[in-house]
Amino acid sequence: MCGIVGALAQRNVSEILLEGLRRLEYRGYDSAGVCLVDGDSQLQLRKSRGKVADLEAKLAESPAGGRLGIAHTRWATHGEPSDRNSHPHVSGDIALVHNGIIENYQTLRAELQGKGYEFLSDTDTEVVVHLIHSLAASGLSLVEAVTAATAQLHGAYALGVISAREPEVMVCARSGSPLVIGVGIEENFIASDPMALRQVTDRFIFLEEGDIAEITDAGIAVRDHSGAEVSRPVHKLDGSHDAADKGRYRHYMQKEIFEQPQVVAATMAGRIGESTVLSEALGARAHEILPEVQQVQIVACGTSYHAGLVARYWLEDWAGIPCSVEVASEIRYRKTAVRPGTLFVTISQSGETADTLAALRQAKELGYLASMTICNVPNSSLVRESELSLMTEAGPEIGVASTKAFTTQLVALQLFCIALAKVNGLPAEREAELVRALHQLPDLMEQFTGLDTLVQITSEAFAEKHHALFLGRGVEYPIALEGALKLKEISYIHAEAYPAGELKHGPLALVDADMPVIVVAPNNELLEKLKSNLQEVRARGGELFVFASPRAGFVSEAGITVVEVPDAPDSLAPILYTVPLQLLSYHVALLKGTDVDQPRNLAKSVTVE
């Protein structure tokens, strides 16, 4: 989940590398580093604990330049954040950056120490650079040494490698961790995310599993896992990179919350008619796969898992089809019984989430009917490896705490659920009712983001709190889970979520005047049950913060703060009630003084297990 950038050009690439790191900092910000081959064919290494700005300060004190270089921003897996554990790592005249985890690094480390190599870091990555150096020392070229080294690696990796002995060459390799090649004119680049290179190119080669590429300023040679030379297509990416700018907003997260009316509209565009969902949006094979679906298995992580939990309610209600939702890191290590006709659905913002991708690959061997992904990145591994895909249109999401990616996932999942319900007998009138509601969504989303000032005032009650409890019933329970996750992610307040009916089975013991209780309360069939649960909270002295429909009948009084939200169709409530909870977590984090966009210990794209 770290960030890689590399460049080989006819100009000094140091600023290109730094700009790439700035754009990738959402993927990791424990430390950063850069290594360039200068005009005297010497490695110039600069690295620093902290953020990219700390690396920039070091480069200002001790400049480095060259036509060939690699750079990295890190999220620690092996070894604490420090200068010595940061990338690039160097062995003799070879430098390397790495994303992923090498599982057999301890065995390799012992072998290399036996050959006299001294290890200066606690990382698994340093093993790889010493291994490549030992192979190059036997007379192999850089690309030959990288190829031989990767044959000995177990685990996941994306590698960028340079050598002072070959100042016209950059080598990269990919297995289990994303890597792209940016194609320029007499200059080429590598990165773990195309966004890192949008300032220099809009043409990209997406490497496949096991690919190794030798890059010069004149050309790119790619070999697959068998060693055969292959031709990978060059994709021209559309769209701007305005997402890298905060514009008038204070934080990326704030900007991304307020972008939601536009991105949910974009996610629906071309996929719904006046009163129907266009099932073809799921893929060319949707018409043959959907009628065969008898059960759905959803697999995801984190926020995407919460989206899957919401979809389960919709699938079972509208389509009458059983649905299971599991955390990817659990299902991939559990012996799974697959029922005939089960569609395997993955959800991921990046399309490169390591556990989710591994679960998909495992599923292909277990006899599922087919696979489908809900994803935000068109050329990602999940999209390429699934039979069906439905792309969200959130655009790049920079803030680590997911906002617009989550709501666009919910919209895409609702389109999928309606499409599947149609082939299972959903009446045309009910489909038309659901689609008409979706047409209202962007305008309603504008109204919900308009609650910002009211939520900001409400957030002041949380400034001195250290714990919070979120409650919801039915389809709003996953939204309570998501609200709790957002609050803990960016404000570092310990937050938990429960179905409101579970209060009396344990959580009620936590309730007192210092435990704020946040409640999601749309006007639905479970409202009266919910009100009874909230009386249990008030009887124990708990302070309630209720996000409620005007028709729900809540009134602010001592111990109860009611935030009235616009009225909305039941089918849209989970999507819309997410917004004020996002705003609440944002404003509480501001009061707490935490790093909103880059919260401690977290990274945006989790591409390691």
Buried (B, 14 or more C-beta within 10 A) or exposed (E): BBBBBBBBBEEBBBEBBBBBBBBBBBBBBBBBBBBBBBEEBBBBBBBBBBBBEBBBEBBEEEEBBBBBBBBBBBBBBBBEBBBBBBBBBBBBBBBBBBBBBBEEBEEBBEBBEEEEBEBEBEBBBBBBBBBBBBBBBEEBBBBBBBBBBBEBBEBBBBBBBBBBBBBEBBBBBBBBBBBBBBBBEEBBBBBBBBBBBBBBBBBBBBBBBBBBBBBBBEEBBBBBBEEEEEEBEEBEBEEEBEBBEBEEBEBBBBBBBBBBBBBBBBBBEEBBEEBBBEBEBBBEEBEEBBEEBEBBBBBBBBBBBBBBBBBBBBBBEBBEBBBBBBBBBEBBEEEBEBEEBBBBBBBBBBBBBBBBBBBBBBBBEEEBBBBBBBBBBBBBBBBBBBBBBBBBBBBBBBBBBBBBBBBBBBBBBBBBBBBBBBBBEBEEEBBBEBBBBBBEBBEBBBBBBEBBEBBBEBBEBBEEBEBBBBBBBBBBBBBBBBBBBBBBBBBBBEBBBBBBBBBEEEBBEBBEEEBBBBBBBBBBEBBEEBBEBBEBBBEBEBBBBBBBBEEBEBEEEEEBBBBBBBBBBBBBBBBBBBBBBBBBBBBBBBBBEBBBBBBEEBBBBBBBB
